[in-house]
């Protein structure tokens, strides 16, 4: 699972690879867990490079959002392709997880 991360304006930004499905969902979960472990900050998952996400990936995102919330932060996603945005919409995740158009929009949303 290809994930890179950086802290921008006190927000953890994780750039996610091209595909999240049943074959790598556990790796995705472990990688995110290591990034957010005991962090008390907001987290943005940047999906600019993500081409496909399965229900296994959605489950990891939901679990991660709950963990981040318990630690006092918020989880947001940004830069969704049309196909990934459609998955979020059909599954109702766009009503559970805040979705922003860009990293800049997501960082700005953490300030409000």
N, CA, C and O atoms as a GROMACS GRO file, in nm:
protein
  448
    1UNK      N    1   0.085  -0.118   0.000
    1UNK     CA    2   0.000   0.000   0.000
    1UNK      C    3   0.088   0.123   0.000
    1UNK      O    4   0.171   0.140   0.089
    2UNK      N    5   0.071   0.207  -0.098
    2UNK     CA    6   0.154   0.326  -0.115
    2UNK      C    7   0.086   0.445  -0.048
    2UNK      O    8  -0.015   0.496  -0.096
    3UNK      N    9   0.144   0.489   0.065
    3UNK     CA   10   0.094   0.607   0.136
    3UNK      C   11   0.213   0.694   0.174
    3UNK      O   12   0.312   0.646   0.230
    4UNK      N   13   0.203   0.822   0.141
    4UNK     CA   14   0.301   0.918   0.189
    4UNK      C   15   0.226   1.020   0.273
    4UNK      O   16   0.106   1.040   0.254
    5UNK      N   17   0.297   1.083   0.364
    5UNK     CA   18   0.227   1.179   0.451
    5UNK      C   19   0.316   1.298   0.481
    5UNK      O   20   0.438   1.294   0.469
    6UNK      N   21   0.248   1.405   0.520
    6UNK     CA   22   0.316   1.527   0.562
    6UNK      C   23   0.221   1.603   0.655
    6UNK      O   24   0.100   1.580   0.654
    7UNK      N   25   0.277   1.691   0.733
    7UNK     CA   26   0.196   1.777   0.818
    7UNK      C   27   0.194   1.915   0.753
    7UNK      O   28   0.299   1.976   0.730
    8UNK      N   29   0.073   1.962   0.725
    8UNK     CA   30   0.055   2.095   0.666
    8UNK      C   31  -0.038   2.175   0.756
    8UNK      O   32  -0.153   2.136   0.778
    9UNK      N   33   0.012   2.286   0.807
    9UNK     CA   34  -0.067   2.375   0.892
    9UNK      C   35  -0.134   2.297   1.005
    9UNK      O   36  -0.253   2.312   1.030
   10UNK      N   37  -0.055   2.213   1.072
   10UNK     CA   38  -0.100   2.134   1.188
   10UNK      C   39  -0.202   2.027   1.152
   10UNK      O   40  -0.274   1.978   1.240
   11UNK      N   41  -0.209   1.990   1.026
   11UNK     CA   42  -0.301   1.887   0.979
   11UNK      C   43  -0.218   1.776   0.915
   11UNK      O   44  -0.130   1.803   0.834
   12UNK      N   45  -0.247   1.651   0.952
   12UNK     CA   46  -0.180   1.538   0.889
   12UNK      C   47  -0.247   1.510   0.755
   12UNK      O   48  -0.367   1.483   0.750
   13UNK      N   49  -0.170   1.515   0.648
   13UNK     CA   50  -0.221   1.488   0.513
   13UNK      C   51  -0.158   1.358   0.465
   13UNK      O   52  -0.035   1.347   0.457
   14UNK      N   53  -0.241   1.260   0.434
   14UNK     CA   54  -0.193   1.132   0.382
   14UNK      C   55  -0.233   1.121   0.236
   14UNK      O   56  -0.351   1.131   0.202
   15UNK      N   57  -0.135   1.101   0.150
   15UNK     CA   58  -0.159   1.083   0.007
   15UNK      C   59  -0.168   0.934  -0.020
   15UNK      O   60  -0.073   0.859   0.006
   16UNK      N   61  -0.281   0.892  -0.072
   16UNK     CA   62  -0.313   0.750  -0.086
   16UNK      C   63  -0.284   0.703  -0.228
   16UNK      O   64  -0.303   0.777  -0.324
   17UNK      N   65  -0.239   0.578  -0.241
   17UNK     CA   66  -0.206   0.518  -0.369
   17UNK      C   67  -0.326   0.498  -0.460
   17UNK      O   68  -0.432   0.556  -0.437
   18UNK      N   69  -0.310   0.415  -0.562
   18UNK     CA   70  -0.407   0.404  -0.670
   18UNK      C   71  -0.527   0.316  -0.643
   18UNK      O   72  -0.631   0.333  -0.706
   19UNK      N   73  -0.517   0.221  -0.549
   19UNK     CA   74  -0.623   0.121  -0.536
   19UNK      C   75  -0.634   0.075  -0.391
   19UNK      O   76  -0.532   0.046  -0.327
   20UNK      N   77  -0.757   0.067  -0.340
   20UNK     CA   78  -0.782   0.008  -0.209
   20UNK      C   79  -0.891  -0.096  -0.228
   20UNK      O   80  -1.004  -0.063  -0.265
   21UNK      N   81  -0.856  -0.221  -0.203
   21UNK     CA   82  -0.954  -0.329  -0.217
   21UNK      C   83  -0.924  -0.436  -0.113
   21UNK      O   84  -0.841  -0.416  -0.024
   22UNK      N   85  -0.990  -0.549  -0.125
   22UNK     CA   86  -0.973  -0.656  -0.028
   22UNK      C   87  -0.831  -0.708  -0.018
   22UNK      O   88  -0.791  -0.759   0.087
   23UNK      N   89  -0.754  -0.696  -0.125
   23UNK     CA   90  -0.617  -0.749  -0.124
   23UNK      C   91  -0.520  -0.662  -0.044
   23UNK      O   92  -0.416  -0.710  -0.001
   24UNK      N   93  -0.552  -0.534  -0.025
   24UNK     CA   94  -0.460  -0.446   0.048
   24UNK      C   95  -0.527  -0.364   0.158
   24UNK      O   96  -0.464  -0.275   0.215
   25UNK      N   97  -0.653  -0.392   0.188
   25UNK     CA   98  -0.724  -0.314   0.290
   25UNK      C   99  -0.658  -0.323   0.428
   25UNK      O  100  -0.651  -0.224   0.500
   26UNK      N  101  -0.609  -0.441   0.463
   26UNK     CA  102  -0.543  -0.457   0.593
   26UNK      C  103  -0.413  -0.376   0.597
   26UNK      O  104  -0.383  -0.313   0.698
   27UNK      N  105  -0.337  -0.377   0.488
   27UNK     CA  106  -0.216  -0.294   0.481
   27UNK      C  107  -0.252  -0.146   0.492
   27UNK      O  108  -0.183  -0.070   0.560
   28UNK      N  109  -0.359  -0.106   0.425
   28UNK     CA  110  -0.408   0.032   0.431
   28UNK      C  111  -0.444   0.068   0.576
   28UNK      O  112  -0.406   0.174   0.625
   29UNK      N  113  -0.517  -0.020   0.642
   29UNK     CA  114  -0.557   0.003   0.781
   29UNK      C  115  -0.435   0.016   0.871
   29UNK      O  116  -0.428   0.107   0.953
   30UNK      N  117  -0.339  -0.074   0.857
   30UNK     CA  118  -0.219  -0.069   0.940
   30UNK      C  119  -0.136   0.056   0.914
   30UNK      O  120  -0.084   0.116   1.008
   31UNK      N  121  -0.124   0.094   0.788
   31UNK     CA  122  -0.047   0.214   0.754
   31UNK      C  123  -0.113   0.339   0.812
   31UNK      O  124  -0.045   0.426   0.867
   32UNK      N  125  -0.245   0.348   0.798
   32UNK     CA  126  -0.316   0.464   0.855
   32UNK      C  127  -0.305   0.464   1.007
   32UNK      O  128  -0.284   0.568   1.068
   33UNK      N  129  -0.320   0.346   1.066
   33UNK     CA  130  -0.309   0.337   1.212
   33UNK      C  131  -0.175   0.386   1.262
   33UNK      O  132  -0.168   0.455   1.364
   34UNK      N  133  -0.068   0.350   1.192
   34UNK     CA  134   0.065   0.395   1.232
   34UNK      C  135   0.080   0.546   1.218
   34UNK      O  136   0.148   0.609   1.299
   35UNK      N  137   0.016   0.604   1.117
   35UNK     CA  138   0.024   0.749   1.096
   35UNK      C  139  -0.051   0.828   1.203
   35UNK      O  140  -0.004   0.931   1.250
   36UNK      N  141  -0.167   0.778   1.241
   36UNK     CA  142  -0.252   0.856   1.331
   36UNK      C  143  -0.241   0.813   1.476
   36UNK      O  144  -0.308   0.871   1.562
   37UNK      N  145  -0.158   0.714   1.506
   37UNK     CA  146  -0.145   0.662   1.641
   37UNK      C  147  -0.117   0.774   1.741
   37UNK      O  148  -0.015   0.842   1.734
   38UNK      N  149  -0.210   0.792   1.832
   38UNK     CA  150  -0.200   0.892   1.939
   38UNK      C  151  -0.186   1.036   1.890
   38UNK      O  152  -0.141   1.122   1.964
   39UNK      N  153  -0.226   1.061   1.767
   39UNK     CA  154  -0.222   1.197   1.714
   39UNK      C  155  -0.350   1.269   1.756
   39UNK      O  156  -0.459   1.212   1.747
   40UNK      N  157  -0.337   1.390   1.800
   40UNK     CA  158  -0.455   1.470   1.834
   40UNK      C  159  -0.474   1.579   1.731
   40UNK      O  160  -0.486   1.696   1.765
   41UNK      N  161  -0.476   1.541   1.607
   41UNK     CA  162  -0.489   1.640   1.501
   41UNK      C  163  -0.588   1.592   1.398
   41UNK      O  164  -0.625   1.474   1.393
   42UNK      N  165  -0.630   1.685   1.317
   42UNK     CA  166  -0.717   1.650   1.205
   42UNK      C  167  -0.636   1.574   1.100
   42UNK      O  168  -0.514   1.593   1.088
   43UNK      N  169  -0.705   1.490   1.025
   43UNK     CA  170  -0.640   1.407   0.924
   43UNK      C  171  -0.714   1.424   0.792
   43UNK      O  172  -0.837   1.419   0.787
   44UNK      N  173  -0.638   1.444   0.687
   44UNK     CA  174  -0.694   1.453   0.551
   44UNK      C  175  -0.637   1.339   0.470
   44UNK      O  176  -0.516   1.320   0.463
   45UNK      N  177  -0.725   1.262   0.408
   45UNK     CA  178  -0.684   1.158   0.315
   45UNK      C  179  -0.698   1.217   0.175
   45UNK      O  180  -0.810   1.245   0.130
   46UNK      N  181  -0.587   1.235   0.107
   46UNK     CA  182  -0.588   1.291  -0.027
   46UNK      C  183  -0.595   1.176  -0.127
   46UNK      O  184  -0.502   1.096  -0.138
   47UNK      N  185  -0.706   1.168  -0.199
   47UNK     CA  186  -0.731   1.060  -0.292
   47UNK      C  187  -0.704   1.099  -0.437
   47UNK      O  188  -0.761   1.039  -0.528
   48UNK      N  189  -0.620   1.198  -0.459
   48UNK     CA  190  -0.592   1.243  -0.595
   48UNK      C  191  -0.547   1.128  -0.686
   48UNK      O  192  -0.582   1.124  -0.804
   49UNK      N  193  -0.468   1.035  -0.632
   49UNK     CA  194  -0.415   0.925  -0.712
   49UNK      C  195  -0.502   0.799  -0.706
   49UNK      O  196  -0.475   0.702  -0.777
   50UNK      N  197  -0.605   0.800  -0.622
   50UNK     CA  198  -0.688   0.681  -0.603
   50UNK      C  199  -0.782   0.663  -0.721
   50UNK      O  200  -0.859   0.753  -0.757
   51UNK      N  201  -0.775   0.545  -0.781
   51UNK     CA  202  -0.860   0.513  -0.897
   51UNK      C  203  -0.975   0.421  -0.860
   51UNK      O  204  -1.078   0.421  -0.927
   52UNK      N  205  -0.960   0.341  -0.752
   52UNK     CA  206  -1.060   0.242  -0.716
   52UNK      C  207  -1.061   0.221  -0.566
   52UNK      O  208  -0.956   0.215  -0.502
   53UNK      N  209  -1.182   0.210  -0.508
   53UNK     CA  210  -1.197   0.175  -0.368
   53UNK      C  211  -1.314   0.078  -0.355
   53UNK      O  212  -1.420   0.098  -0.413
   54UNK      N  213  -1.292  -0.028  -0.279
   54UNK     CA  214  -1.397  -0.128  -0.256
   54UNK      C  215  -1.461  -0.104  -0.120
   54UNK      O  216  -1.422  -0.012  -0.047
   55UNK      N  217  -1.558  -0.186  -0.088
   55UNK     CA  218  -1.624  -0.175   0.044
   55UNK      C  219  -1.524  -0.201   0.156
   55UNK      O  220  -1.539  -0.145   0.265
   56UNK      N  221  -1.423  -0.284   0.132
   56UNK     CA  222  -1.320  -0.307   0.233
   56UNK      C  223  -1.244  -0.178   0.263
   56UNK      O  224  -1.212  -0.150   0.379
   57UNK      N  225  -1.216  -0.099   0.161
   57UNK     CA  226  -1.150   0.029   0.180
   57UNK      C  227  -1.239   0.129   0.253
   57UNK      O  228  -1.192   0.205   0.338
   58UNK      N  229  -1.368   0.128   0.219
   58UNK     CA  230  -1.462   0.217   0.288
   58UNK      C  231  -1.470   0.183   0.437
   58UNK      O  232  -1.477   0.273   0.521
   59UNK      N  233  -1.468   0.054   0.468
   59UNK     CA  234  -1.473   0.012   0.608
   59UNK      C  235  -1.352   0.066   0.684
   59UNK      O  236  -1.365   0.113   0.797
   60UNK      N  237  -1.234   0.059   0.623
   60UNK     CA  238  -1.112   0.111   0.686
   60UNK      C  239  -1.125   0.261   0.710
   60UNK      O  240  -1.085   0.311   0.815
   61UNK      N  241  -1.178   0.332   0.613
   61UNK     CA  242  -1.195   0.477   0.629
   61UNK      C  243  -1.290   0.508   0.744
   61UNK      O  244  -1.263   0.598   0.824
   62UNK      N  245  -1.399   0.435   0.754
   62UNK     CA  246  -1.494   0.457   0.863
   62UNK      C  247  -1.429   0.428   0.998
   62UNK      O  248  -1.445   0.506   1.092
   63UNK      N  249  -1.358   0.319   1.009
   63UNK     CA  250  -1.289   0.285   1.135
   63UNK      C  251  -1.185   0.391   1.170
   63UNK      O  252  -1.171   0.429   1.286
   64UNK      N  253  -1.114   0.439   1.070
   64UNK     CA  254  -1.013   0.542   1.092
   64UNK      C  255  -1.077   0.672   1.138
   64UNK      O  256  -1.025   0.739   1.227
   65UNK      N  257  -1.189   0.708   1.077
   65UNK     CA  258  -1.260   0.830   1.117
   65UNK      C  259  -1.302   0.822   1.263
   65UNK      O  260  -1.290   0.920   1.337
   66UNK      N  261  -1.350   0.707   1.305
   66UNK     CA  262  -1.390   0.690   1.446
   66UNK      C  263  -1.270   0.701   1.539
   66UNK      O  264  -1.280   0.761   1.646
   67UNK      N  265  -1.157   0.645   1.499
   67UNK     CA  266  -1.035   0.654   1.580
   67UNK      C  267  -0.989   0.798   1.592
   67UNK      O  268  -0.957   0.845   1.701
   68UNK      N  269  -0.985   0.869   1.480
   68UNK     CA  270  -0.942   1.009   1.480
   68UNK      C  271  -1.035   1.092   1.568
   68UNK      O  272  -0.990   1.178   1.643
   69UNK      N  273  -1.164   1.066   1.559
   69UNK     CA  274  -1.262   1.140   1.640
   69UNK      C  275  -1.240   1.114   1.789
   69UNK      O  276  -1.247   1.206   1.870
   70UNK      N  277  -1.215   0.989   1.826
   70UNK     CA  278  -1.189   0.956   1.967
   70UNK      C  279  -1.065   1.028   2.019
   70UNK      O  280  -1.054   1.057   2.138
   71UNK      N  281  -0.970   1.055   1.929
   71UNK     CA  282  -0.846   1.123   1.967
   71UNK      C  283  -0.860   1.274   1.961
   71UNK      O  284  -0.762   1.346   1.984
   72UNK      N  285  -0.978   1.324   1.933
   72UNK     CA  286  -1.003   1.468   1.934
   72UNK      C  287  -0.987   1.537   1.801
   72UNK      O  288  -0.988   1.660   1.795
   73UNK      N  289  -0.972   1.462   1.693
   73UNK     CA  290  -0.956   1.522   1.561
   73UNK      C  291  -1.073   1.490   1.470
   73UNK      O  292  -1.173   1.431   1.512
   74UNK      N  293  -1.059   1.531   1.345
   74UNK     CA  294  -1.159   1.501   1.241
   74UNK      C  295  -1.088   1.441   1.121
   74UNK      O  296  -0.973   1.474   1.094
   75UNK      N  297  -1.157   1.355   1.050
   75UNK     CA  298  -1.105   1.297   0.927
   75UNK      C  299  -1.184   1.352   0.811
   75UNK      O  300  -1.306   1.356   0.814
   76UNK      N  301  -1.112   1.393   0.706
   76UNK     CA  302  -1.174   1.441   0.582
   76UNK      C  303  -1.105   1.373   0.466
   76UNK      O  304  -0.993   1.323   0.480
   77UNK      N  305  -1.172   1.372   0.352
   77UNK     CA  306  -1.110   1.322   0.229
   77UNK      C  307  -1.117   1.434   0.126
   77UNK      O  308  -1.203   1.522   0.131
   78UNK      N  309  -1.023   1.430   0.032
   78UNK     CA  310  -1.023   1.533  -0.072
   78UNK      C  311  -0.973   1.476  -0.203
   78UNK      O  312  -0.918   1.366  -0.209
   79UNK      N  313  -0.993   1.553  -0.308
   79UNK     CA  314  -0.942   1.524  -0.442
   79UNK      C  315  -0.990   1.390  -0.497
   79UNK      O  316  -0.911   1.312  -0.550
   80UNK      N  317  -1.119   1.363  -0.483
   80UNK     CA  318  -1.176   1.238  -0.531
   80UNK      C  319  -1.198   1.242  -0.682
   80UNK      O  320  -1.246   1.342  -0.735
   81UNK      N  321  -1.161   1.134  -0.749
   81UNK     CA  322  -1.193   1.121  -0.891
   81UNK      C  323  -1.345   1.103  -0.902
   81UNK      O  324  -1.413   1.078  -0.803
   82UNK      N  325  -1.396   1.115  -1.023
   82UNK     CA  326  -1.540   1.098  -1.043
   82UNK      C  327  -1.588   0.960  -0.999
   82UNK      O  328  -1.693   0.948  -0.936
   83UNK      N  329  -1.511   0.856  -1.030
   83UNK     CA  330  -1.553   0.720  -0.995
   83UNK      C  331  -1.551   0.698  -0.844
   83UNK      O  332  -1.641   0.634  -0.790
   84UNK      N  333  -1.450   0.748  -0.775
   84UNK     CA  334  -1.443   0.734  -0.630
   84UNK      C  335  -1.550   0.821  -0.564
   84UNK      O  336  -1.611   0.780  -0.465
   85UNK      N  337  -1.573   0.939  -0.618
   85UNK     CA  338  -1.679   1.026  -0.565
   85UNK      C  339  -1.816   0.957  -0.577
   85UNK      O  340  -1.899   0.967  -0.487
   86UNK      N  341  -1.837   0.887  -0.688
   86UNK     CA  342  -1.962   0.814  -0.708
   86UNK      C  343  -1.978   0.703  -0.604
   86UNK      O  344  -2.088   0.682  -0.553
   87UNK      N  345  -1.871   0.632  -0.572
   87UNK     CA  346  -1.876   0.529  -0.468
   87UNK      C  347  -1.912   0.591  -0.334
   87UNK      O  348  -1.995   0.537  -0.260
   88UNK      N  349  -1.852   0.705  -0.302
   88UNK     CA  350  -1.883   0.774  -0.177
   88UNK      C  351  -2.030   0.816  -0.174
   88UNK      O  352  -2.096   0.806  -0.070
   89UNK      N  353  -2.080   0.864  -0.286
   89UNK     CA  354  -2.219   0.910  -0.292
   89UNK      C  355  -2.316   0.793  -0.281
   89UNK      O  356  -2.411   0.799  -0.202
   90UNK      N  357  -2.296   0.688  -0.358
   90UNK     CA  358  -2.386   0.572  -0.356
   90UNK      C  359  -2.388   0.505  -0.219
   90UNK      O  360  -2.493   0.462  -0.172
   91UNK      N  361  -2.272   0.497  -0.155
   91UNK     CA  362  -2.262   0.432  -0.024
   91UNK      C  363  -2.310   0.521   0.091
   91UNK      O  364  -2.330   0.473   0.202
   92UNK      N  365  -2.328   0.650   0.063
   92UNK     CA  366  -2.368   0.743   0.168
   92UNK      C  367  -2.251   0.796   0.249
   92UNK      O  368  -2.271   0.870   0.346
   93UNK      N  369  -2.130   0.760   0.211
   93UNK     CA  370  -2.013   0.806   0.286
   93UNK      C  371  -1.994   0.957   0.274
   93UNK      O  372  -1.934   1.018   0.362
   94UNK      N  373  -2.045   1.016   0.169
   94UNK     CA  374  -2.034   1.162   0.156
   94UNK      C  375  -2.116   1.235   0.260
   94UNK      O  376  -2.100   1.356   0.279
   95UNK      N  377  -2.206   1.164   0.328
   95UNK     CA  378  -2.284   1.223   0.437
   95UNK      C  379  -2.221   1.194   0.573
   95UNK      O  380  -2.260   1.252   0.674
   96UNK      N  381  -2.124   1.103   0.576
   96UNK     CA  382  -2.058   1.064   0.700
   96UNK      C  383  -1.920   1.129   0.713
   96UNK      O  384  -1.883   1.179   0.819
   97UNK      N  385  -1.846   1.128   0.604
   97UNK     CA  386  -1.709   1.179   0.600
   97UNK      C  387  -1.708   1.306   0.516
   97UNK      O  388  -1.751   1.304   0.400
   98UNK      N  389  -1.659   1.417   0.571
   98UNK     CA  390  -1.651   1.540   0.491
   98UNK      C  391  -1.563   1.521   0.367
   98UNK      O  392  -1.453   1.467   0.375
   99UNK      N  393  -1.613   1.566   0.253
   99UNK     CA  394  -1.543   1.555   0.125
   99UNK      C  395  -1.516   1.696   0.074
   99UNK      O  396  -1.608   1.778   0.060
  100UNK      N  397  -1.390   1.724   0.045
  100UNK     CA  398  -1.350   1.854  -0.009
  100UNK      C  399  -1.288   1.834  -0.147
  100UNK      O  400  -1.237   1.727  -0.178
  101UNK      N  401  -1.291   1.938  -0.228
  101UNK     CA  402  -1.240   1.929  -0.365
  101UNK      C  403  -1.088   1.920  -0.373
  101UNK      O  404  -1.034   1.855  -0.462
  102UNK      N  405  -1.018   1.985  -0.279
  102UNK     CA  406  -0.872   1.990  -0.285
  102UNK      C  407  -0.813   1.987  -0.144
  102UNK      O  408  -0.884   2.003  -0.045
  103UNK      N  409  -0.682   1.965  -0.137
  103UNK     CA  410  -0.613   1.971  -0.008
  103UNK      C  411  -0.631   2.107   0.056
  103UNK      O  412  -0.655   2.118   0.177
  104UNK      N  413  -0.620   2.212  -0.024
  104UNK     CA  414  -0.632   2.347   0.030
  104UNK      C  415  -0.771   2.369   0.090
  104UNK      O  416  -0.784   2.428   0.198
  105UNK      N  417  -0.874   2.322   0.022
  105UNK     CA  418  -1.010   2.335   0.074
  105UNK      C  419  -1.027   2.255   0.203
  105UNK      O  420  -1.093   2.301   0.296
  106UNK      N  421  -0.968   2.136   0.208
  106UNK     CA  422  -0.979   2.053   0.328
  106UNK      C  423  -0.905   2.117   0.446
  106UNK      O  424  -0.956   2.118   0.558
  107UNK      N  425  -0.787   2.171   0.421
  107UNK     CA  426  -0.713   2.239   0.528
  107UNK      C  427  -0.792   2.359   0.577
  107UNK      O  428  -0.801   2.381   0.698
  108UNK      N  429  -0.848   2.435   0.486
  108UNK     CA  430  -0.931   2.551   0.525
  108UNK      C  431  -1.050   2.505   0.608
  108UNK      O  432  -1.088   2.572   0.705
  109UNK      N  433  -1.110   2.392   0.573
  109UNK     CA  434  -1.226   2.342   0.646
  109UNK      C  435  -1.190   2.300   0.789
  109UNK      O  436  -1.276   2.301   0.877
  110UNK      N  437  -1.066   2.263   0.813
  110UNK     CA  438  -1.025   2.226   0.949
  110UNK      C  439  -1.022   2.348   1.040
  110UNK      O  440  -1.030   2.334   1.163
  111UNK      N  441  -1.010   2.464   0.983
  111UNK     CA  442  -1.006   2.587   1.063
  111UNK      C  443  -1.144   2.632   1.109
  111UNK      O  444  -1.156   2.715   1.198
  112UNK      N  445  -1.248   2.577   1.047
  112UNK     CA  446  -1.383   2.622   1.083
  112UNK      C  447  -1.449   2.531   1.183
  112UNK      O  448  -1.563   2.555   1.223
   0.00000   0.00000   0.00000
